[in-house]
Amino acid sequence: MNRFSVIYLLKRQYHPIYCSTHQEAEATLASLLTQADHKPIGIYDAKTELFAWEPARQRQYDKASIEKQGKLGEQINRIVQALHHQELVRHSPTNSLFQLLQAEEA
């Protein structure tokens, strides 16, 4: 299972890279920091539902007001949930006509 998601921006679109371990996610985040066209956002932990911002964004987050931190947290959670939903839809099996007919018979 891929517990961690490294979230980044590419061409104004959010994308995830799924990782099994926190160490793997941190290494992935570090490699994204070196790519000019990728803007790393941070790491989401699906088990704890916590988000860790990449270092520069974490400093900005820490300086923000409590109200602004709450808005940023809600925003990133919505983004992560949408990305996970897209992934589930992409990998869910589609029902074939045969499967639908079998379900009706049961």
FENSUL-V842940 format. One record per backbone hydrogen bond with DSSP energy under -1.0 kcal/mol. NH is the residue of the N-H (numbers start at 0). CO is the residue of the C=O. Records with the same first field share a line. If there is no record, write none. Layout:
# FENSUL-V842940
NH=CO, CO
This chain:
# FENSUL-V842940
2=0
3=18
4=43
5=16
6=41
7=14
8=38
9=12
12=9
14=7
16=5
18=3
24=20
25=21
26=22
27=23
28=24
29=25
30=26
31=27
32=28
34=31
38=8
40=6
41=6
42=51
43=4
44=49
45=2
48=44
51=42
53=40
57=53
58=54
59=55
60=56
61=57
62=58
68=64
69=65
70=66
71=67
72=68
73=69
74=70
75=71
76=72
77=73
78=74
79=75
80=76
81=77
82=78
83=79
84=80
85=81
86=82
87=83
88=84
89=85
90=86
99=95
100=96
101=97
102=98
103=99
104=100
105=101
